[in-house]
């Protein structure tokens, strides 16, 4: 079992620079499950120090996405908490105070190198085939008093961490075990930019300490930042939180990281990667959470379908695999179909209505409650419902190809005869499932037709398409007047092709 300190406090700390990606959602979910499993706190912190790339809309996508997934945060934006503010640009004075502490204690230094000088250094190295990369530490040994005086006179500068030049540092990762880094290979990274805004490296270390974060669960891409962050913790004299770096999510091919952009499959199918797109397409949060949880984690290697409550009860970092996990759209579709089938009819109906409205279908709840049971088994996503129910909610069907009224291996005249007979039965027979079924089947026998040859023209006549919910349920829901009108229109259409 994973050992923890008490109380457990974890944070999800995204940068609102782009749309809310499923990789970020998986990180947020693992933090959430870990916190809830241990009865701890899940904190949301907005790391917006990259002001050049900051996107206010991205923050909206993020917050909406977390709410959609059901990942309610205990502290953070719109919730507050004892460690507010939870947006980093509102904490700049805190970072500057701690940065000055590092400078005063010799763990950081002011660097006055211009972009032009840094570019010249890179060019000179390239000219001499010098493999050395990174900053050349030109300002590392400046007299601190001189550096302070130049800064006081307003000379532009950044602040860099003053890292050891030799020896090594070992980080304990809760998933990967011990990871050792050679200090000679580290860079004196910038921790405070020339505009007085900290980089991620300083801000996250300060915030994690001050907010009493006990465990950091973040993406694999931050492994290489571990030694810098540990050196900063040690410089401040702080105990680092326990750390775990989550495995990569790969593209469905298993080659390369999960795309940061949405694309199309060869068959034209959208391959979404953003949380809001999955929501718009009609993926249930239950399915998304269940599927995301299995990207790099398993309970027993066999159990796959689990509710949020079950995931919380069972989640452990011991079962997180360090190896990357490939995204599988078909498996997600399977999960989504399962959870759709598990919903009560009234619940599913209420979830379908907004998607139908977004598709331009003005469906009323009373009618949808009648339709939903007959399409529930057929849906992979909520958005799929639009193509199954659109014809119920129009006064007139869109124009359709009349040849669809003609069954296979039959003539147009056969379909016409079937529809004319159907119109008689639909006019005179009790308008219920059983009565219509009996009468129309008998009519097919009288006409020497197979049942399918009798039913297909009726289905296309009332729905305008070959695939629709069960025929007699459809007829009942539409009602006698609408059905007869559409059958009569279909007869006219057929007469134009005979």
C-alpha positions in Angstrom: 0.0 0.0 0.0 1.1 3.6 -0.7 2.1 5.3 2.6 1.0 8.9 3.0 1.5 11.7 5.4 -1.5 13.3 7.1 -3.4 15.2 6.0 -3.2 14.5 2.3 -3.3 17.6 0.2 -2.8 17.4 -3.5 -3.1 20.1 -6.2 -4.0 20.2 -9.9 -2.1 23.3 -11.2 -2.7 23.9 -14.9 -1.6 26.8 -17.0 -4.6 28.3 -18.9 -2.9 28.7 -22.2 -4.9 26.3 -24.4 -7.9 24.0 -24.4 -8.4 21.5 -21.6 -6.7 18.4 -23.0 -7.5 14.8 -21.9 -3.9 14.4 -20.7 -4.5 17.2 -18.2 -7.9 15.7 -17.3 -6.2 12.4 -16.5 -3.7 14.2 -14.2 -6.6 16.1 -12.5 -8.5 12.8 -12.0 -5.6 10.9 -10.5 -5.1 13.8 -8.0 -8.8 13.8 -7.2 -9.0 10.0 -6.7 -5.9 10.0 -4.5 -7.2 12.9 -2.3 -10.7 11.3 -1.9 -9.2 7.8 -1.3 -7.2 9.2 1.6 -9.9 11.6 2.9 -7.7 14.5 1.9 -8.0 17.8 0.0 -8.0 18.4 -3.7 -6.8 21.9 -4.5 -7.1 23.7 -7.9 -4.4 26.3 -8.5 -4.2 28.4 -11.7 -0.6 28.8 -12.8 -0.9 31.8 -15.1 2.6 33.3 -15.0 3.1 32.7 -18.7 1.2 35.9 -19.6 2.2 35.9 -23.2 0.3 32.6 -23.8 -2.5 33.2 -21.2 -5.9 32.7 -22.7 -9.0 33.7 -20.6 -11.2 31.3 -22.6 -8.8 28.5 -21.6 -9.6 29.1 -18.0 -13.4 28.8 -18.7 -12.8 25.6 -20.7 -10.8 24.2 -17.8 -13.3 25.0 -15.0 -16.3 23.8 -17.1 -14.4 20.6 -18.0 -13.6 19.8 -14.3 -17.2 20.4 -13.4 -18.4 18.2 -16.3 -16.1 15.4 -15.0 -17.4 15.8 -11.5 -14.0 16.8 -10.1 -15.1 19.2 -7.5 -12.2 21.0 -5.8 -12.0 21.8 -2.1 -9.9 25.0 -2.5 -9.3 27.2 -5.4 -11.1 29.7 -7.8 -14.7 30.3 -7.0 -14.3 28.2 -3.8 -11.6 30.0 -1.8 -9.7 28.5 1.1 -7.2 29.3 3.8 -4.3 29.6 1.4 -5.8 32.0 -1.1 -5.3 33.5 -3.6 -5.1 30.5 -5.8 -4.2 32.3 -9.0 -0.4 32.9 -9.3 -0.5 36.4 -10.8 -2.3 37.4 -7.6 0.7 36.1 -5.6 3.6 38.0 -7.2 4.7 39.8 -4.0 5.1 36.4 -2.3 7.4 35.1 -5.1 9.5 38.2 -5.2 10.0 38.0 -1.4 11.2 34.4 -1.7 13.3 35.2 -4.7 15.1 37.9 -2.8 15.7 35.5 0.0 17.4 33.1 -2.4 19.6 35.9 -3.7 20.5 37.1 -0.3 21.5 33.6 0.8 23.6 32.9 -2.3 21.2 30.4 -3.9 20.3 32.6 -6.8 21.9 35.5 -8.7 20.9 38.3 -11.0 21.8 37.8 -14.7 22.1 40.9 -17.0 22.9 39.0 -20.2 20.9 40.4 -23.1 19.1 38.2 -25.6 21.7 39.3 -28.2 24.6 38.1 -26.0 22.9 34.8 -25.4 22.3 34.4 -29.1 25.9 35.2 -29.8 27.1 32.5 -27.4 24.9 29.9 -29.1 26.3 31.0 -32.6 29.9 30.8 -31.4 29.3 27.3 -29.9 27.8 26.1 -33.2 30.7 27.6 -35.2 33.2 25.7 -33.0 31.1 22.5 -33.0 30.8 22.9 -29.2 28.1 20.5 -27.9 27.6 22.5 -24.7 24.1 23.8 -24.4 22.3 26.2 -22.0 23.5 29.3 -20.2 27.2 29.8 -19.8 26.9 31.2 -16.3 28.5 34.5 -17.4 26.9 36.4 -14.5 27.1 33.7 -11.8 30.1 35.2 -10.1 29.2 38.9 -10.3 29.8 40.7 -7.1 26.3 40.6 -5.3 26.6 44.3 -4.3 27.4 45.3 -7.9 24.5 43.3 -9.2 22.2 44.8 -6.6 23.3 48.3 -7.6 22.8 47.6 -11.3 19.3 46.3 -10.6 18.5 49.3 -8.4 19.5 51.6 -11.3 16.8 49.8 -13.4 19.1 47.6 -15.6 17.0 44.8 -17.1 17.8 41.4 -15.6 16.5 38.0 -14.8 17.2 35.9 -11.7 18.7 32.4 -12.1 19.0 29.6 -9.6 22.6 29.0 -8.5 22.9 25.2 -8.7 25.7 23.0 -7.6 28.4 22.3 -10.3 29.3 18.8 -9.2 28.0 15.9 -7.3 24.5 14.4 -7.8 21.0 14.6 -6.5 18.5 11.7 -6.1 14.8 12.1 -6.3 12.4 9.5 -5.0 9.5 9.0 -7.3 6.5 7.1 -6.0 6.0 5.4 -9.3 9.5 5.1 -10.8 11.6 4.7 -7.7 14.9 6.6 -7.2 16.0 8.8 -10.1 19.6 10.2 -9.9 20.7 13.4 -11.7 24.3 14.6 -12.2 24.5 18.3 -11.1 27.1 19.0 -13.7 24.4 18.5 -16.4 22.0 20.9 -14.9 21.4 24.5 -15.9 21.2 27.7 -13.9 17.5 28.1 -14.9 15.7 31.4 -14.8 13.4 31.6 -11.8 12.3 35.2 -12.1 11.8 36.9 -15.5 12.8 40.5 -16.3 9.2 41.7 -15.9 9.2 40.5 -12.3 7.0 37.5 -12.9 8.4 34.2 -11.7 8.8 31.1 -13.9 6.9 28.0 -13.1 9.9 26.5 -11.3 10.0 29.1 -8.5 6.3 29.7 -8.3 5.2 26.1 -8.0 7.8 25.3 -5.3 6.8 28.3 -3.2 3.1 27.6 -3.6 3.4 23.9 -2.9 5.2 24.6 0.3 3.0 27.5 1.5 -0.2 25.6 0.6 1.1 22.5 2.5 0.9 20.2 -0.4 1.7 16.7 0.7 1.9 14.9 -2.6 2.6 16.1 -6.2 1.1 14.0 -8.9 1.9 15.5 -12.3 2.8 14.5 -15.8 5.9 12.6 -17.0 7.1 15.7 -18.8 8.1 17.3 -15.5 10.6 14.5 -14.5 13.6 16.5 -15.9 12.6 19.5 -13.8 12.9 17.4 -10.6 16.5 18.3 -9.7 15.9 22.0 -10.1 12.8 21.9 -7.9 14.6 19.7 -5.3 17.5 22.1 -5.2 15.1 25.0 -4.6 13.4 23.1 -1.8 16.8 22.5 -0.2 17.8 26.1 -0.6 14.8 27.2 1.3 15.3 24.5 3.9 11.9 22.9 3.1 10.9 19.3 3.0 9.7 18.5 -0.5 6.3 16.8 -1.0 6.2 13.2 -2.1 6.3 13.1 -5.9 4.9 10.9 -8.5 5.2 11.4 -12.3 2.3 9.9 -14.3 2.9 8.0 -17.5 2.4 9.5 -20.9 -0.7 9.1 -22.9 0.1 8.0 -26.4 -1.8 8.4 -29.7 -4.0 5.4 -30.7 -1.2 4.1 -32.8 1.0 3.8 -29.7 3.6 6.0 -31.4 4.1 9.5 -30.0 2.3 11.5 -27.4 -1.5 12.0 -27.6 -2.0 14.7 -30.1 -2.5 18.2 -28.8 -4.8 18.9 -31.8 -8.1 17.4 -32.9 -8.0 15.6 -36.2 -10.0 13.4 -38.5 -9.7 9.6 -39.1 -9.4 8.3 -42.6 -13.2 7.6 -42.5 -13.9 11.2 -41.6 -14.6 10.6 -37.9 -13.5 13.3 -35.5 -10.7 12.3 -33.2 -11.3 14.6 -30.3 -8.6 15.4 -27.7 -10.2 18.2 -25.7 -12.6 17.6 -22.8 -15.2 20.0 -24.0 -15.4 18.3 -27.4 -16.1 14.9 -25.8 -18.8 16.6 -23.8 -20.3 18.2 -26.9 -20.2 14.9 -28.7 -22.3 13.3 -25.9 -19.8 11.3 -23.9 -21.1 10.8 -20.4 -18.8 12.0 -17.6 -19.2 8.5 -16.0 -17.6 6.9 -19.1 -14.9 9.6 -19.4 -13.9 9.2 -15.8 -13.9 5.4 -15.9 -11.9 5.4 -19.1 -9.3 8.1 -18.0 -8.7 6.2 -14.8 -7.5 3.2 -16.7 -4.9 5.1 -18.7 -1.9 4.0 -16.7 -3.7 2.5 -13.7 -5.6 -0.7 -13.1 -7.4 -2.2 -10.1 -6.7 -5.9 -10.6 -5.8 -6.2 -14.2 -9.2 -7.4 -15.1 -12.0 -5.2 -13.7 -12.7 -2.3 -16.0 -16.1 -0.9 -15.5 -16.1 1.1 -12.2 -18.1 4.0 -10.9 -16.5 7.1 -9.4 -17.2 5.7 -5.9 -15.5 2.4 -6.7 -12.5 4.2 -8.3 -12.1 6.3 -5.1 -12.3 3.3 -2.9 -9.8 1.3 -5.0 -7.3 3.9 -6.3 -3.7 3.5 -5.3 -0.4 4.8 -6.7 1.0 1.3 -6.3 -1.1 0.2 -9.3 0.0 3.1 -11.6 2.3 1.8 -14.4 5.3 3.9 -15.4 4.9 2.8 -19.0 2.9 4.9 -21.4 -0.8 4.1 -22.2 -2.3 4.4 -25.7 -5.6 6.1 -26.2 -8.4 3.9 -27.6 -11.4 5.6 -29.1 -13.3 2.3 -29.6 -12.9 1.3 -26.0 -14.2 4.7 -24.9 -17.2 4.3 -27.2 -17.8 0.9 -25.6 -17.7 2.4 -22.1 -20.0 5.2 -23.1 -22.5 2.8 -24.6 -22.5 0.8 -21.4 -23.2 3.8 -19.2 -25.9 5.1 -21.5 -27.7 1.7 -21.2 -27.4 1.8 -17.5 -29.2 5.1 -17.2 -32.9 5.4 -16.2 -35.1 6.5 -19.1 -35.9 9.9 -17.5 -32.3 10.6 -16.7 -31.2 9.7 -20.2 -33.9 11.8 -21.7 -32.9 14.8 -19.7 -29.3 14.3 -20.8 -30.4 13.9 -24.5 -32.5 17.1 -24.7 -29.6 19.6 -24.7 -27.8 17.7 -27.4 -30.9 17.5 -29.5 -31.4 21.3 -29.1 -27.7 21.9 -30.1 -28.4 19.8 -33.2 -31.4 22.1 -34.1 -34.1 19.6 -33.0 -36.8 21.2 -30.8 -37.8 18.0 -29.0 -40.2 18.1 -26.1 -39.6 16.0 -23.0 -43.0 14.2 -23.0 -42.4 12.8 -26.5 -38.8 12.0 -25.9 -39.8 9.9 -22.8 -41.7 7.7 -25.2 -38.9 7.5 -27.8 -35.9 7.1 -25.4 -36.5 3.4 -24.5 -36.5 2.5 -28.2 -33.1 4.1 -29.0 -31.2 3.6 -25.7 -29.6 0.3 -26.8 -28.4 1.8 -30.1 -26.6 4.9 -28.8 -22.8 5.2 -28.5 -23.0 8.9 -27.6 -25.8 11.2 -26.7 -25.3 13.1 -29.9 -26.1 10.0 -31.9 -29.8 10.4 -30.8 -30.2 13.3 -33.3 -30.2 11.0 -36.3 -32.6 8.6 -34.7 -35.3 11.1 -33.6 -35.1 14.1 -35.9 -38.2 13.0 -38.0 -40.4 13.0 -34.9 -40.1 16.7 -34.5 -40.8 18.2 -37.9 -44.1 19.1 -39.6 -42.8 17.9 -42.9 -40.0 15.4 -43.7 -37.0 16.8 -45.7 -37.0 15.6 -49.3 -35.7 12.1 -49.5 -34.9 9.7 -52.4 -38.2 7.8 -53.3 -36.2 4.8 -54.4 -35.6 4.1 -50.7 -39.3 3.2 -50.5 -38.7 0.2 -52.8 -37.5 -3.0 -51.0 -34.7 -5.0 -52.4 -35.6 -7.5 -55.2 -39.0 -5.7 -55.6 -40.5 -3.3 -58.1 -41.8 0.2 -57.5 -45.2 -1.0 -58.2 -44.9 -3.6 -55.4 -44.0 -0.8 -53.0 -46.8 1.4 -54.2 -49.3 -1.5 -53.7 -47.9 -2.1 -50.2 -48.3 1.6 -49.2 -51.8 1.9 -50.6 -52.8 -1.2 -48.6 -51.1 0.2 -45.5 -53.0 3.5 -45.9 -56.3 1.6 -45.8 -55.2 -0.3 -42.6 -53.8 2.7 -40.9 -57.1 4.5 -41.5 -59.4 1.8 -40.2 -57.4 -0.2 -37.6 -57.1 0.6 -33.9 -53.9 2.7 -33.8 -51.9 0.5 -31.3 -48.7 -1.5 -31.6 -50.4 -5.0 -31.5 -53.4 -4.1 -33.7 -51.2 -2.6 -36.4 -48.7 -5.3 -36.2 -51.3 -8.0 -36.7 -53.1 -6.2 -39.5 -50.0 -5.2 -41.5 -48.5 -8.7 -41.3 -51.8 -10.2 -42.5 -51.8 -7.7 -45.4 -48.3 -8.7 -46.4 -49.5 -12.4 -46.7 -52.5 -11.4 -48.7 -50.3 -9.4 -51.1 -47.7 -12.3 -51.4 -45.0 -10.1 -49.8 -42.4 -10.8 -47.2 -42.9 -8.9 -44.0 -39.8 -6.8 -44.6 -41.1 -5.9 -48.1 -44.3 -4.6 -46.5 -42.7 -2.8 -43.6 -39.8 -1.0 -45.4 -41.9 1.3 -47.5 -43.9 2.3 -44.4 -40.7 2.9 -42.4 -39.2 5.1 -45.0 -42.5 6.9 -45.6 -42.8 8.0 -42.0 -39.2 8.5 -41.1 -37.6 9.5 -44.4 -34.8 7.0 -43.9 -34.1 3.3 -43.9 -32.9 3.1 -40.2 -35.3 4.3 -37.5 -36.6 3.1 -34.1 -38.9 0.1 -34.1 -41.7 0.6 -36.6 -44.9 0.1 -34.6 -43.6 2.1 -31.6 -42.7 4.8 -34.1 -46.2 4.8 -35.6 -47.8 5.0 -32.2 -45.6 8.0 -31.1 -46.2 9.9 -34.4 -50.0 9.3 -34.3 -52.5 8.4 -36.9 -52.8 11.8 -38.6 -49.1 12.3 -39.1 -48.5 8.8 -40.2 -51.3 8.9 -42.8 -50.2 12.2 -44.2 -46.6 10.9 -44.7 -47.7 7.7 -46.2 -49.9 9.6 -48.7 -46.9 11.8 -49.6 -44.8 8.7 -50.1 -47.4 7.3 -52.5 -47.2 10.5 -54.6 -43.4 10.2 -54.6 -43.6 6.6 -55.8 -45.9 7.5 -58.6 -43.3 9.8 -60.0 -40.8 7.0 -60.5 -43.1 4.4 -61.9 
